[in-house]
Amino acid sequence: MTVHSPIEAFPRDAEPQPPLNVSSIITSLTSGGAEVLVTNLNAAFAAKGARGTILALCDAPMLGNSPEMEAELIDQIGQSGCRFESMHLGRRRRLLPGVLALRRHLAEARPDVVHAHTVRAVTMLAFSGFSGPIVFTYHNSRLSFPPALFSALDRVVHHYVAISNDTAGIYRHWSRRPFTLIQNAPSSRYKASSPRVAARRPCNVLTVGAVSDQKNYPLLIETARILKDRATEAQPPPVLRVAGGGEGLEALRARVRELDLGEVVEFLGERRDVPDLLKRSDLYLNTSHYEGFSVAILEAMAMGLPVVATDVSGNRGLVRQGQNGLLCPLDKPQALAAAMLRLTQDNSLYRQFSAGALVTSREYTIENAAARHLELYSALLRRRVPQKD
């Protein structure tokens, strides 16, 4: 399936159009990459004159996420000129209650376009009666559902958005619908004016992401154990901090205590001050089994942080070996530890990678990502409106 060419512009003599009204559906309002991206995109939509509503299937505490973070993000959404609603579904997000709640939202909000960011929402949209364009973004490079499901998704979805070449490959292989590549981007709040000079001692290393099997935090803990064993009085071990919540958080904290790593690993829970955490950090670490196109890595790069990451789908397209960071084999904690020590002990290499991180981050802006989404929505609407003679 071919990617659509750039969307054609409106005719110059076209009549003024009412503001585009978009509903974006997520699972829950948390600090995860997809949720943060949708929040930032809708703020950028509002800045461009569109109307946006972020619709969550569930309240954050239902899925073990922070109600405080949810409240802050709701406030942020309101201040940006957008709206937030929750469908208040249970943990299992059953189909019938979801369809009924979605129908109520559609009747009240009357969106022109619905953009689903969770596959469960597409299933509900199939029975919602919505007749406008439906867009779907899958946010990872590895499918969490059987690929044969695309035959059903294609009956509901009019257009897909690929956030990376990996997700584009998934659509190309399994879907018969068109897609457009629009890569993720960090918020404009994340911006460093110049590269970092050197890592501090002890080095502060940050990871941002919800506790899940995907993020592979046991690998992070094992890497910390190796770093502690290799430490000397002259070279104290880096301190690894993880900002992210989830149901497995306490088990990870218990594992850290069991291994006596409390001085080198800190699980901070969901945090509202990620820009400040990045500012106070020296390196960014990603130990994931797979990624989509990591917003957290983009945010770290925008703050001038070199990145050490696992060499997996999603990371390869963003972490450029020898330019802005180092990629290491999956499940090789010795390699991750060696890469981190190399960067923290070589100031010239550290400065080079920090400058490279800033260069990479400037390729992706939330304003451009939002503009491309709005162009796509408008094009889909134009194709559904009969042309006048």
Buried (B, 14 or more C-beta within 10 A) or exposed (E): BEEEEEBEEEEEEEEEEEEBBBBBBBBBBBBBBBBBBBBBBBBBBBEEEBBBBBBBBBBBEBBBBBEEBBEBBBEBBEEBBBBBBBBEBEEEBEBEBBBEBBBEBBEEBEBBBBBBBBBBBBBBBBBBEBEBBBBBBBBBBBBEEEEEBBEEBBEBBBBBBBBBBBBBEBBBEBBEBBBBBBBBBBBEEBBBEEBBEBBEEBBBBBBBBBBBEBBBBBBBBBBBBBBBEEBEEEBBBBBBBBBBBBEBBEEBBEBBEEBEBEEBBBBBBBBBEBBEBBBEBBBBBBBBBBBBBBBBBBBBBBBBBBBBBBBBBBBBBBBBEEBBBBBBEBBBBEBBBBBBBEBBBBEEBBBBBBBBBBEBBEEBBBEBBBBBBBBBBBBBBEEEEEEEE
